[in-house]
Amino acid sequence: MSVTVHRDVHHPWTGAPGWDHLLLSGDSLGLLADMVRDAEDKFWQVWMQDPVQPSGCHQVRAMLYKPAGASAHWRDEPRLGTPRARCLAIAVGDEVYTDYTGRITQHCVVERQTREFSGHVSQTDCQLRVSPPVPGSGYVAEPGAAIRQKGLAWMDAAWFRLA
């Protein structure tokens, strides 16, 4: 396993200074889970974590964070979406993450459209398609119908942050 610590950098989604980051990576999902538990005992909180071994990839990763020098349990403010200016800066090919499902998942932007091209109004006027698809981001066929996945769903860029 590889362990990398970045001290006194920025908050994962607000960008505010004064936060520490911890990157864990290796080839064993079980060992990764053990190391995450150990880090949580030292006041780190999970930001992103591979829930399974990615297909064709030998590495699993977890990113954790905490206030710089934290030596007690702490609580972060809830995330209320990405500021519009940051949404408009997300480009095709960027690595992004989201907490859409209640846990952090990481994706690559494969397509982007703004209100100028789509005609649709959204929170940020910018919509993204990402790969792999965000769990639960399917389309609704008609009012009252069950959600069905049809390729990659368009999602408002407010759901994403640059990784």
Stockholm file with secondary structure:
# STOCKHOLM 1.0

chainA/1-163         MSVTVHRDVHHPWTGAPGWDHLLLSGDSLGLLADMVRDAEDKFWQVWMQDPVQPSGCHQVRAMLYKPAGASAHWRDEPRLGTPRARCLAIAVGDEVYTDYTGRITQHCVVERQTREFSGHVSQTDCQLRVSPPVPGSGYVAEPGAAIRQKGLAWMDAAWFRLA
#=GR chainA/1-163 SS CEEEEEEEEECTTTCCEEEEEEEEEESCHHHHHHHHHHHHHTTCEEEEECSSCCTTCCCEEEEEEEETTCCSCCCCCCCCCCCHHHHHTCCTTCEEEECTTSSCEEEEEEEEEEHHHHCCCCSSSEEEEEESCCTTCCEESSTTCCEECCSSCCEEGGGCEEC
#=GC SS_cons         CEEEEEEEEECTTTCCEEEEEEEEEESCHHHHHHHHHHHHHTTCEEEEECSSCCTTCCCEEEEEEEETTCCSCCCCCCCCCCCHHHHHTCCTTCEEEECTTSSCEEEEEEEEEEHHHHCCCCSSSEEEEEESCCTTCCEESSTTCCEECCSSCCEEGGGCEEC
//
